[in-house]
């Protein structure tokens, strides 16, 4: 037996046939894995799994069987396909966008076509948006709109917990239900577990009689099971089909109520948008799709039957993404936009762990003279992701990318992409493998110069609280830190 294999650690007293059997099993696992794992996976992801199986053959196999598939159950995939067909059937073939849209650069039109083909939702005009950068004020605005609801409220968030700040919104949902408004609530199961106030929230919703569901629940004793780290990371609130909210924020105090965060003074900085216009129907369509996936209840009476082809600014398009789709819709959108940039790209992401395609897009554009700026947090609550993203800074900076690190103890959690002076993409998606392949996300692409100017004001606010990474100083960080970052980077394809 070769000295570097795991079997070299077995006692010499073991019968030889056991060692031979283990060796044959190890060889069989390796041969099968070589032809099985690379199927429809990126080479980087496949290589990471193969490395794990080589170093830890049996543990690696067990992990692969549990979390190796990035696809949701077949039944859920079929439901998503059915919803896409319904949306396409209810979208007029001659969908009008107005002359001013067709006067925009051709790549804007091709981007809209790409998004529609991937996510089934078209570009629509006649929208308006408010930008909200304070987590607690945002919940107050949501509560105010819910208190004015007369027909229905659709609420879908990754993390929700009861605390003195979130109560203002949660109380408004209960009040709406009590006065006869149809309130439906979706909360990611694993996302909310472990946060103070979640158990109380579940008891409260159960007692209120509001229809609510845990998204992608992991309760095998009830027959509810899928890959445990495939999560619904979307944040959506729709009120009467006329007002909607989306962005990066969860419904919880900005400290996330954890003692370790309070000790460190950590508070999250988010960005939400309040939407009105035809884009609200598209966000509602995403909720209706998710509600159908969790309950088998198709809310056609709480959704717009036919999307209205309103002409005129502001143009916008909702882009759902995640394992419910065959392709990585958000990653394709980001890469397409970056490669079509002529002057400037700005990205804000709390977890910035790019795959090869995104890394090449950013460095290529920076080297071609496009101004590329990336905002990340100096603080983070995820050890692996934080150290993995640190390993990319030198490579990006050497290509000419400016990296702004938002100062501690604030945790920058806002997620957006700005391109030239025209395109803004705001939503729940991070710039990492998890958001591209494992999490259900939602983004809104907004095509409007005036809105872009308002987003530039947010960028200026972020710059005032950030420091630009100094490449020379960064390269002098301790060798141990570099080692840890490189090890974490190796796991990034599986994060």
C-alpha positions, 0 to 999 in steps of 0.5 A: 500500500502506498505510504501517502494513502489513508490506508497507510494509517490502518494497523498492520494487524488488519487482514490483507483482504480488508486493505485490498478491498478498501484499495479497490473501492478507493480506485473505483470511486476515483474512476467513477468520479472522473467521469461523473463529477465534471458533467455540466460543471465548471472545471474549477468546481469539478477539480475542487470536488475531485481534489477532495475525493482524492485526499479524503475519498470516503468523507469526500464522497459522503459530502458530494452525495449530500451537497454535490448537486446544485439542482433543486428537486425535479418537481420544483424545476418543473414548476419553475418551467411552468411559471416561465411558460405562463409569464411568456403566454401573458406577455404580448408579442408586440411588447412596446418599449417606446422610441426613447428605449430604441435610441439607447445603445444596441447593447442595452437591447441585447441585454434585455433580450438576454434577460428575457430569454433566461428569466422570462420577464421582459423590459417594461417602462413607466416605473419609479424608484426610491433608494433606501440606505437605512435598514431601520427606516426601510422597515418603517416605510414597508410597514407604512405601505402594508398598513395601507394595503386593501387587497394582498401583501406578499412577503418573502425574505431570507432572514426574518426575526422578531426584535424591537426594530422588525416588530413595526413591520411584522405588526403591520402584517398581522394588522393587515391579515386581521382586517381581511387583506390576503397576506402570504409570507415566505421565509427561508428555513435555514436562513432564519434558523439560529437568529434570536427572535426566530422561534418567537416569530414562528409562534406568532405567525402560527397563532395569527393564522396568516398563511406562511411557509418555510422556503426550501425546508430541511425537515426529513421527518416530514419528507422535506429534503433537498441539498441543505445549502441550496437556499432562497436568498430573495428579498421581496415585498409586494403590496396590492400589486402597486408597490414593491420593495427589493434589495439586500436587506433582511427583516432584522435589527441591523446588528442581527441580534447576535451577542458576538456582533454586539460585542464587536459593534457590527452593524449591516449597511444595506440598500433597498429600492421601493418600486412602483410601475409595471416592474412591480408585477414582475417582482410579484411574478417571482413571489407567485412562482416561489409560493407555487413551488412551496405550496402547489397553490398558484395565485393567479388571482393575486397576479397581473394576468397580462403584463402592461406594455407601458411606454416611457421611462424609467425602464426596468427588468426583473432578473430571477436566478438560482438553481431553479433555472438551467443557467446562471442568469445573474452571472451571465447578466453581470458578465455581459454588462461588464464586457459592454462597458465603455467608461465605468463599472462600479460593484458593491458586494459583501462577499466578492469571490468571483469565478474565472469568467467574472474575474477575467471580465473585470481585469480585461475591462480594467486593462482596456482603460475602463474605470472599475471600482469594487466596494467590499467590507473591511469587516465580515461575518463569514470567515471562509468567504472573507479570506477567500475574497482577500486572495483576489485583491492583489490580482485585481489591483494589479490589473487596475481595479480600484478596491474600496474597503468599507471601514469597520465596524460597519458590514457593507451588505449593499449589492449593486452593479453600475455600468457607464452612466445608464445601467443600475442593477440592484438586488439580493445577489452577491458576487460569488459562486453561492449566489451564482449557482446555489441561492435563489436570487432576484435582481432589478436592472434599471435603465435610466440616467437620472436614477444612475445619478442618484446611485452615484450619490450612494457611491460617493457616500460609500467612498467617504466611509471607505479606504482604497486598497494600497497594493504595495502595503497589501502585498506586505501582509503576513505570510500566514495570512496569505496562506489562510487566504489561499486555502480559503480560495481553494474552497471558493468553488464550493462555497 
